[in-house]
Amino acid sequence: MAPRFLLLADVVEQLNISMAQARALVRSGELPAIQIGGRGQWRVEASELEAYIARKYEENRERIAAEQSGRTESEPFR
């Protein structure tokens, strides 16, 4: 059974980003997380990480669609 909560180190590994980037995502609220314990270590619920990834895929699809709708058929795709 997979753990419910992930360490920031797990998020870093799964997203292949730096620890600073992971902390920025959490602090900005873009990636929901909670602080646990006296040292305030961050934990990310696995389902929240999956939802974040799904949102990023959707944002990318929307961006690509917007870029494609802004060009004519004769223009090459960039």
N, C-alpha and C positions, 0 to 999 in steps of 0.2 A: 504494500500500500504506500503510495506516494505521500510525503509529508504535506500537511495543509499549509504551513508557512515556510517561506524560504528566507535564507539570510541574504543580505545584499550581495555577498560574494557569489551566491548562486545566481542571482539576477545578472550580475556582471558576466558570469560564465555563459549563461544561456543567451544573452543578447550580444555577447562579444563586444562589450563596451568597457570603459574604465570605471573605477570606483567613483571618481569625481562625477562622471556622467550619471551614474546610478543615483548618487546622492542628490544631484540636481533634479532629476526626474521626480524623486520622492519629495524633496522640499518644495518644488513648484506645484505639487498636487497632481501632476500629469500621470504619475504612477502611484495610486493609493497605497499607503503603508501605515503601520502602527509602530509605536515605540514601546518596547518591553523592558522591564527590569530597571534597576537603579542606575545603570549606565546608559539607559535610553537607546538600546540597540534596535535598529530598524528591522522589521519583518514585513514581508510582502506575501499576501495570500496567493497561492498558486493560481487560483481562479482569476485574481486581479491581474496577474502577469499575462495570462492568456487573453483576457479582455483587452488589455493594453495592446498586445500584439495584433489582435483582430482590428482594433481601431486604427492602428497604423496602416494595416493593409487596406482598409476602406479609404483612409485619407489619400493613400497613394493612388488607388483606383480613381477617385474623384479628381485628383490633380491631373492624372493622365487624360481622363475624359475631357477636362476643361481645356487642356493644351491641344488636344486633337480637334475639338470643336472650334477652336480659334484659328485653325489653318484651313486652307482650301485643299481640295482633292489633289491638285497638281503639285502642292508643296511636299517635299520629303518629310518624313517623320524624323524628329531629332531626339 
